[in-house]
Amino acid sequence: MATLKAKEIMKMSDGDREKKLKEFKLELVKAKGNASKSGNSRAKEIRKIIARIHTINKAENKSAELKKQ
């Protein structure tokens, strides 16, 4: 899978983000299993992408809460 930039993640709908998050978590498990063969760089990259998705989800939830007030 290709890396996802923050701009690309922000353009996605909530459902698409959740779907990608599940895909990356599954890929992370596979990358950890193959870490001894191919190194750990792909697992590190996947963890960063997962963190980006979580960060953007949290920011959007917070802004939605502020709009309600």
C-alpha positions in Angstrom: 0.0 0.0 0.0 1.1 3.5 -0.6 1.6 6.0 2.1 -1.3 8.4 2.8 -0.6 12.1 3.4 -2.7 14.1 5.7 -4.4 16.0 2.9 -5.6 12.7 1.3 -6.9 11.5 4.7 -8.9 14.7 5.3 -10.6 14.3 1.9 -11.9 10.9 2.8 -15.3 10.3 4.4 -15.5 8.8 7.9 -16.4 5.4 6.5 -13.5 5.4 4.1 -11.1 6.4 6.9 -12.4 3.5 9.1 -12.0 1.1 6.2 -8.4 2.2 5.6 -7.6 2.1 9.3 -8.7 -1.6 9.4 -6.7 -2.3 6.3 -3.5 -0.7 7.7 -3.9 -2.5 11.0 -4.1 -5.8 9.2 -1.1 -4.9 7.1 0.8 -3.9 10.3 0.3 -7.4 11.7 1.6 -8.9 8.5 4.5 -6.6 8.4 5.5 -7.5 12.0 5.4 -11.1 11.0 7.7 -10.5 8.2 9.9 -8.0 10.1 12.8 -10.4 10.3 12.9 -11.0 6.6 12.5 -7.5 5.2 13.4 -5.2 8.1 11.2 -3.0 10.2 10.9 0.1 8.1 7.5 -0.8 6.6 6.0 -1.5 10.0 7.2 1.9 11.2 5.7 3.6 8.1 2.3 1.9 8.7 2.3 2.9 12.4 2.8 6.6 11.3 -0.1 6.3 8.8 -2.4 4.8 11.5 -1.4 7.7 13.9 -2.3 10.2 11.2 -5.7 8.7 10.7 -6.4 8.7 14.5 -5.1 12.3 14.8 -7.4 13.6 12.0 -10.4 11.7 13.3 -9.8 13.2 16.8 -9.5 16.7 15.4 -12.7 16.4 13.3 -14.6 15.0 16.3 -13.4 17.9 18.5 -14.4 20.5 15.8 -17.8 18.9 15.5 -18.3 19.2 19.2 -17.4 22.8 19.2 -19.8 23.6 16.4 -22.6 22.0 18.5 -22.0 24.5 21.4 
